[in-house]
Amino acid sequence: MAQKVYVIGVGMTKFMEPGLLTMDYPDMVKEAVNKALADARIAYAEIEHATVGFVFGESTSGQKALYEVGMTGIPIANVNNNCATGSSALHFAKCLVAGGTYDCVLAAGFEKMERGSLNPKYRDRINPVQKHIDLLFELYGVAPVSFTAQLFAAAGKEHMEKYGTKIDHFAKIAVKNHQHSKNNPYAQIQEEYTFDEVLSSQVIFEFLTRHQCCPTSSGAAAAILASEEFVQRHSLKDRAIEILAIEMATDKPSSFEEKSAIKLVGFDMTKNAAKKAYRVAGIRPEQIDVIELHDCFSTNELITYEALGLCDVGEGKNLVDMGNNTYGGKYVINPSGGLLSKGHPLGATGIAQCAELCWQLRNEAGKRQVPKANLALQHNIGLGGAAVVAIYGSIPRDVELTSKL
């Protein structure tokens, strides 16, 4: 039987525009890990294993980064799963603790990115997302601009054609997330934008404007996971957030065979991971209080509402119109500002989502605190593909750890 797993400490750097960053990646990781250790109130010597996520870097960059924290001889595994790299490192760390192999595992993620849109690094081999490129070309054609912007614009266009969603709905999501980020000191962009400013900002592709697309970013994040026995032995109950479920899924044939841009951007991966996570956690979507989801583009946030079961398919626009995606509504979605304004350093994103949700569940999120948050959901995707959905629960302080939440 799998053991319970808790997040006992989190930390991150401020996410920054690549050109403004003065630190190299080992310094970023050291800052994030030391913050997580301080948050957990444990020494680095307590860590028994580490998983380190990054997309752009040399093969043992995880070792180089953690050697700056300490050289204790522990196993260090490097993880690359496209934009879901951080949450994948978190998933693997959780499995190591849940399976009883280790009692205390570190999950860290970082990225030191270059300016501009993401482009293939290797020209002498097939692109890992070539199936996506081929289907997008078949459905809408491909222009010589950012492929990811084209792909997520196509998904938004399909949603508008099928369900009557308007460009305004996507713009409203961007307005919301930029409003949220003004209260997040870790966010790369802490500026509010009006609805008109979102729509009139630089066009990236068709109706997707700059303020509806996540920026390239540099930064690092870390989370420390521990077993129930470790939490009890170190008297860490007041810091511990239980991982009720964390599930990963990859593409099925439906992602390509149904000739749908919505499916192509990971709808089914997300839906499958979410369904299993709800089942493992023993909860329903409507019980969730706060959510950090993968809003790489404003279109994907709305589509993800439906994939996660927060509303019926085609009804994401109503969630937006009714304000049920922000403070005072049914859910608070991306209180950190999300990828759109917090930033998206690929290897750090999923772990930064975990950090934000732990702060929310510990009532430590300051001005962006979601009132009475007890259940939280994390969603992170990478094309090609991987989707990770995690559900976290705060521990009632008047019950024993062995009690059911």
C-alpha positions in Angstrom: 0.0 0.0 0.0 1.3 3.4 -1.0 2.4 5.7 1.9 1.1 9.2 2.4 3.3 11.9 1.0 3.6 15.5 2.3 5.1 18.7 1.0 7.1 20.1 3.9 8.9 23.0 2.3 8.8 25.1 -0.8 10.9 27.9 -2.2 11.5 29.8 -5.5 13.3 32.7 -7.1 11.6 35.6 -8.7 10.9 34.7 -12.3 12.6 37.2 -14.6 12.9 38.2 -18.3 16.0 36.3 -19.5 17.9 39.5 -20.5 17.5 41.0 -17.0 18.8 37.9 -15.1 22.3 38.3 -13.6 22.5 34.8 -11.9 23.5 31.6 -13.5 21.4 28.5 -13.0 23.3 27.0 -10.1 22.8 30.2 -8.1 19.1 30.2 -8.9 18.7 26.6 -7.8 20.7 27.2 -4.7 18.4 30.1 -3.7 15.3 28.1 -4.3 16.5 25.0 -2.5 17.8 27.0 0.5 14.4 28.7 0.8 12.7 25.3 0.7 15.1 23.9 3.4 14.4 27.0 5.6 10.7 26.6 5.0 10.8 22.9 6.0 13.2 23.6 8.9 15.5 20.8 8.0 19.1 20.5 6.9 20.2 19.5 3.4 21.7 16.4 4.9 18.2 15.1 5.6 17.5 14.9 1.8 18.0 11.3 0.5 17.3 11.7 -3.2 16.8 14.6 -5.6 15.0 15.0 -9.0 15.9 18.1 -11.0 14.0 19.3 -14.0 15.2 21.4 -16.8 14.7 21.5 -20.6 17.6 23.6 -21.9 20.9 22.6 -20.4 23.7 20.0 -20.4 23.0 16.5 -19.2 24.2 16.8 -15.6 23.1 20.3 -14.9 21.1 19.1 -11.9 24.2 17.8 -10.3 26.1 21.0 -10.9 23.2 23.0 -9.4 22.8 20.9 -6.3 26.6 20.6 -5.7 26.4 24.3 -4.9 24.0 23.4 -2.0 26.0 20.5 -0.8 27.8 17.3 -1.9 26.3 14.6 0.2 26.5 11.8 -2.3 22.7 11.3 -2.8 21.3 10.1 -6.1 20.4 13.0 -8.4 18.2 12.3 -11.4 17.7 14.8 -14.2 14.2 15.2 -15.8 13.1 16.7 -19.1 9.4 16.5 -20.1 8.9 19.7 -22.1 6.7 22.3 -20.4 5.6 19.7 -17.8 9.2 19.1 -16.6 8.8 20.6 -13.2 5.6 18.7 -12.3 7.2 15.5 -13.8 10.1 15.9 -11.3 7.5 16.4 -8.6 5.6 13.3 -9.7 8.7 11.1 -9.7 9.7 12.5 -6.2 6.3 11.6 -4.9 6.5 8.1 -6.2 9.8 7.5 -4.5 8.4 8.5 -1.2 5.0 6.8 -1.6 6.7 3.6 -2.6 8.8 3.6 0.6 12.1 3.9 -1.1 13.0 7.2 0.6 11.6 9.3 3.4 12.7 12.7 2.2 13.1 13.7 -1.5 13.9 17.1 -3.1 12.2 18.1 -6.4 13.8 21.1 -8.0 13.4 22.7 -11.4 15.0 25.6 -13.2 15.4 27.2 -16.6 17.8 29.8 -18.0 16.0 30.7 -21.2 16.9 32.7 -24.3 14.9 35.7 -25.5 12.1 35.1 -28.0 9.8 32.3 -29.0 10.8 28.6 -28.5 12.4 27.1 -31.6 13.9 23.6 -32.3 17.5 23.2 -31.2 18.4 20.4 -33.5 18.0 20.4 -37.3 19.4 17.0 -38.0 16.6 14.9 -36.5 12.8 14.7 -36.5 11.0 17.2 -34.2 9.3 15.5 -31.3 6.1 17.3 -32.0 6.1 16.6 -35.7 2.7 14.8 -35.5 1.3 18.0 -34.0 2.9 20.1 -36.8 1.5 17.8 -39.5 -2.0 17.8 -38.1 -2.0 21.6 -37.6 -0.9 22.0 -41.2 -3.7 19.8 -42.4 -6.4 21.7 -40.3 -5.3 25.3 -40.6 -2.0 25.5 -42.4 1.3 26.6 -40.8 2.8 30.1 -40.9 6.4 31.1 -40.4 5.8 32.4 -36.9 5.7 30.8 -33.4 4.3 27.3 -33.8 3.0 27.1 -30.2 1.1 30.4 -30.7 -0.4 29.0 -33.9 -1.4 25.7 -32.2 -3.1 27.3 -29.2 -4.8 29.9 -31.5 -6.2 27.1 -33.6 -7.6 25.5 -30.4 -9.2 28.7 -29.5 -10.6 29.2 -33.0 -12.1 25.7 -32.9 -13.7 26.4 -29.5 -15.3 29.6 -30.9 -16.6 27.8 -34.0 -18.0 24.9 -32.0 -19.4 26.6 -28.8 -19.8 30.3 -29.5 -17.0 31.4 -27.4 -15.7 34.9 -28.3 -12.3 36.5 -28.4 -13.5 38.6 -25.5 -13.5 35.6 -23.2 -9.9 34.9 -23.8 -9.0 38.5 -23.3 -10.9 38.6 -20.0 -8.8 35.6 -18.8 -5.6 37.6 -19.5 -7.0 40.6 -17.7 -7.8 38.4 -14.6 -4.4 36.8 -14.5 -2.5 40.1 -14.8 -4.7 41.5 -12.0 -3.8 38.6 -9.8 -0.1 38.9 -10.5 0.2 42.4 -9.1 0.1 40.8 -5.6 2.8 38.2 -6.4 6.3 39.4 -5.7 7.7 36.4 -7.6 5.9 37.2 -10.8 7.8 38.4 -13.8 5.1 40.8 -14.8 3.3 42.7 -12.0 1.4 45.1 -14.1 -2.4 45.2 -14.6 -3.8 45.6 -18.1 -7.3 46.7 -19.0 -9.4 44.7 -21.4 -8.6 47.2 -24.2 -4.9 47.1 -23.4 -4.9 43.3 -23.7 -6.6 43.4 -27.1 -4.5 46.2 -28.5 -1.1 44.8 -27.4 1.3 43.4 -30.0 -0.3 40.8 -32.2 1.6 37.5 -31.9 -0.7 35.4 -34.1 -4.2 36.3 -35.3 -6.3 37.2 -32.3 -3.6 36.2 -29.7 -1.9 39.3 -28.5 1.2 39.7 -26.4 -0.6 40.0 -23.1 -2.4 36.7 -23.9 0.9 34.7 -24.3 3.3 33.7 -21.6 6.7 35.3 -21.7 10.0 33.4 -21.8 11.4 33.4 -18.3 14.3 32.4 -16.2 14.0 31.1 -12.6 14.0 28.2 -10.2 11.7 26.5 -7.7 12.0 23.7 -5.2 9.8 21.5 -3.1 10.7 19.0 -0.4 8.5 15.9 0.0 8.5 13.6 3.0 6.8 10.5 4.4 4.3 10.5 7.3 6.9 9.0 9.5 9.4 11.8 8.6 6.8 14.5 9.3 6.0 13.0 12.7 9.7 12.4 13.7 10.6 16.1 12.9 7.4 17.6 14.3 6.5 19.2 10.9 2.7 18.8 11.0 2.3 22.6 11.0 4.2 22.9 7.6 2.9 19.7 5.9 0.5 19.8 3.0 -0.6 16.3 1.8 -0.4 15.3 -1.8 -3.8 13.6 -2.1 -3.1 12.6 -5.6 -0.6 13.3 -8.4 -1.2 11.7 -11.8 0.5 11.8 -15.1 -0.9 11.0 -18.6 0.4 11.1 -22.1 -1.4 11.3 -25.5 -3.8 8.6 -26.8 -4.7 8.1 -30.4 -7.7 10.5 -29.9 -5.2 13.4 -29.7 -4.6 13.0 -33.4 -7.3 10.8 -35.0 -10.2 13.1 -34.1 -8.7 16.0 -36.2 -9.2 18.5 -33.5 -6.9 21.3 -32.5 -8.4 21.2 -29.0 -7.5 17.6 -28.7 -4.1 18.4 -30.1 -3.1 20.7 -27.3 -3.6 18.1 -24.7 -7.3 18.1 -23.8 -7.6 14.3 -23.4 -4.3 14.0 -21.6 -5.5 16.5 -19.0 -9.0 14.9 -18.8 -7.5 11.5 -18.2 -5.0 12.7 -15.6 -7.7 14.7 -13.8 -10.2 11.9 -13.7 -7.7 9.6 -12.1 -6.5 12.3 -9.6 -10.1 12.9 -8.5 -10.7 9.2 -8.0 -7.5 8.7 -6.1 -8.1 11.7 -3.9 -11.7 10.8 -3.4 -13.1 14.2 -4.2 -15.2 16.0 -6.9 -14.0 19.0 -9.0 -16.6 21.3 -7.3 -14.8 20.7 -4.0 -11.6 22.4 -5.2 -11.0 25.9 -3.8 -7.9 27.1 -5.6 -6.3 26.1 -8.8 -3.0 26.7 -10.6 -3.3 25.6 -14.2 -1.2 25.8 -17.4 -2.3 29.1 -19.1 0.6 29.2 -21.6 -2.0 31.1 -23.7 -5.3 32.5 -22.6 -7.1 30.1 -24.9 -5.6 27.1 -23.1 -6.9 28.3 -19.7 -10.5 28.3 -20.9 -10.1 24.9 -22.6 -8.5 23.5 -19.5 -11.6 24.5 -17.4 -13.5 21.9 -19.4 -10.8 19.3 -19.4 -10.5 19.4 -15.6 -14.3 19.1 -15.2 -14.7 22.5 -13.7 -17.6 23.0 -16.1 -19.2 21.1 -19.0 -17.5 21.0 -22.4 -18.4 24.2 -24.2 -19.3 26.1 -21.0 -15.9 27.6 -20.2 -17.1 31.0 -21.5 -19.9 31.0 -18.8 -17.3 30.4 -16.1 -15.5 33.5 -17.3 -18.7 35.6 -17.7 -19.9 34.7 -14.2 -16.6 35.5 -12.6 -16.3 31.9 -11.3 -12.6 31.9 -12.0 -11.5 34.6 -9.6 -11.9 35.9 -6.1 -15.5 35.9 -5.0 -16.4 33.2 -7.5 -16.7 29.4 -7.4 -12.9 28.9 -8.0 -9.9 31.1 -7.7 -7.8 30.1 -10.8 -4.2 31.2 -11.1 -4.0 33.5 -8.0 -0.2 33.7 -8.7 -0.9 35.3 -12.1 -0.3 32.0 -13.9 2.1 31.5 -16.7 0.8 34.6 -18.5 2.2 37.0 -16.0 4.2 35.0 -13.4 6.3 33.6 -16.2 7.1 30.2 -17.6 10.7 29.0 -17.0 9.9 25.5 -18.3 11.7 23.3 -15.7 10.5 25.5 -12.8 6.9 26.1 -13.7 5.3 22.9 -12.2 7.2 23.2 -8.9 6.3 26.9 -8.7 2.7 25.9 -9.0 3.1 23.6 -6.1 4.8 26.3 -4.0 1.9 28.7 -4.7 -0.7 26.2 -3.7 1.2 25.2 -0.5 1.3 28.9 0.5 -2.4 29.1 -0.2 -3.3 26.1 1.9 -1.1 27.3 4.7 -2.8 30.7 4.6 0.6 32.3 3.8 -0.2 33.9 0.4 -0.6 37.5 1.7 -2.7 39.8 -0.4 -3.5 37.1 -2.9 -4.7 34.7 -0.2 -7.8 32.7 -1.2 -10.2 32.7 1.9 -10.6 29.3 3.6 -8.6 27.3 1.0 -8.5 23.6 2.0 -8.3 21.8 -1.3 -6.0 22.8 -4.3 -5.4 21.5 -7.8 -2.3 21.8 -10.0 -2.3 21.3 -13.8 0.8 21.4 -16.0 1.2 20.1 -19.5 4.0 19.6 -22.1 3.3 19.0 -25.7 4.5 15.8 -27.1 3.2 15.0 -24.5 2.7 14.9 -20.8 -0.1 16.2 -18.5 0.3 16.2 -14.7 -2.6 16.9 -12.3 -2.1 17.0 -8.6 -4.5 17.6 -5.7 -3.3 18.9 -2.4 -5.1 19.1 1.0 -4.3 21.0 4.1 -4.1 19.0 7.3 -6.7 19.9 10.0 -4.6 20.9 12.9 -6.9 19.2 15.5 -6.6 15.7 14.0 -3.8 13.1 13.9 -1.9 12.6 10.6 -3.4 9.2 10.2 -6.9 10.6 10.1 -8.6 10.9 6.7 -8.9 14.5 5.5 
